[in-house]
């Protein structure tokens, strides 16, 4: 069973940056798409970004375009989410998820097609 562990969350000031990491317990190369989602208190989960299982395409939701970047290191079984120009409304628990042989859409990933989830890491954007 694939396990995912997020890291890199914390408190950051508005306008700041954070780099989240998602560590997979086994190889994700040519097997799993990795996507990032978030959920703020009292709100529904929303998609952020996705890296397709072959690593040859990515997708971003509107909230991420121009500010967030996803990249994967298959050799290390890691996927990262670089977040810049953070805003207070970005405060949420951030989750990574894996979809078996899933191809991301241009807008990211559909959480119904994710097979494995991490437990999340909290990001707080506050002055």
C-alpha positions in Angstrom: 0.0 0.0 0.0 1.5 3.3 -1.1 1.9 5.8 1.8 2.3 9.5 1.4 3.8 11.9 3.9 3.6 15.7 3.5 6.1 18.1 4.9 7.0 21.8 4.8 4.0 23.4 6.3 4.2 26.2 8.8 3.5 29.9 9.5 4.4 32.4 6.8 3.7 36.1 6.4 1.6 37.4 3.5 3.7 37.6 0.4 6.0 34.9 1.6 6.8 31.5 0.1 6.8 27.9 1.2 7.8 24.7 -0.4 5.8 21.6 0.5 7.0 18.1 0.0 5.2 14.8 -0.6 7.3 11.7 0.1 6.0 8.4 -1.3 6.9 5.1 0.3 7.6 3.4 -3.1 8.3 4.3 -6.6 5.9 6.7 -8.3 7.7 6.8 -11.6 5.4 5.9 -14.6 2.8 4.7 -12.1 1.2 7.4 -10.0 0.1 10.9 -10.7 0.6 13.1 -7.6 -1.8 15.9 -6.9 -2.1 18.6 -4.2 -5.3 19.6 -2.6 -6.2 21.8 0.4 -9.0 22.3 2.8 -9.6 25.4 4.9 -11.7 25.3 8.0 -15.4 25.2 7.2 -14.7 24.9 3.5 -14.7 22.1 0.9 -11.6 20.5 -0.3 -10.2 22.1 -3.4 -7.7 21.0 -6.0 -4.4 22.9 -6.5 -2.1 21.1 -8.9 -1.3 17.8 -10.4 1.7 16.0 -12.0 0.6 13.1 -14.4 1.8 9.6 -13.8 4.4 9.8 -16.6 5.6 13.1 -15.3 5.1 14.6 -18.7 2.3 17.0 -17.9 1.0 19.1 -15.1 -2.2 20.9 -14.3 -3.1 23.9 -12.1 -6.4 25.2 -10.8 -7.1 28.9 -11.1 -6.0 29.5 -7.5 -2.6 28.2 -8.3 -1.8 29.5 -11.7 1.0 32.0 -11.6 1.8 31.5 -7.9 2.3 27.7 -7.4 4.6 25.3 -9.1 4.6 21.5 -8.9 7.6 19.4 -9.7 8.5 15.8 -9.1 11.8 14.0 -8.4 11.1 10.3 -9.3 14.5 9.3 -8.2 13.7 10.4 -4.7 10.0 9.5 -4.8 9.2 13.1 -4.0 6.8 15.7 -5.4 7.0 19.3 -4.4 4.7 22.3 -4.4 6.4 25.6 -4.5 4.0 28.3 -3.2 4.8 32.0 -3.8 3.0 35.2 -3.0 1.0 33.6 -0.3 -2.2 35.2 1.0 -4.2 34.8 4.2 -6.8 32.9 2.2 -4.2 30.3 1.4 -4.4 29.1 5.0 -5.5 25.5 5.0 -4.4 21.9 5.5 -2.6 20.8 2.4 -2.8 17.2 1.2 -1.0 15.2 -1.4 -2.7 12.3 -3.1 -1.7 9.6 -5.6 -3.8 8.4 -8.6 -2.8 5.2 -10.3 -1.9 5.8 -13.9 -3.9 9.0 -13.8 -3.5 11.8 -16.4 -4.0 15.2 -15.0 -6.3 17.7 -16.6 -5.2 21.2 -17.4 -7.0 22.3 -14.2 -5.4 19.8 -11.9 -6.9 16.6 -10.6 -10.3 15.1 -9.7 -10.1 13.9 -6.2 -12.5 11.0 -7.0 -9.7 9.4 -9.0 -7.1 9.6 -6.2 -6.3 6.2 -4.6 -4.0 7.2 -1.7 -3.9 10.2 0.5 -1.4 11.7 3.0 -2.5 13.1 6.4 -1.8 16.7 5.5 0.4 19.6 6.6 -0.9 22.9 7.9 -0.1 26.1 6.2 -0.9 29.3 8.0 -0.5 32.7 6.3 -0.7 35.5 8.8 1.1 38.6 9.8 
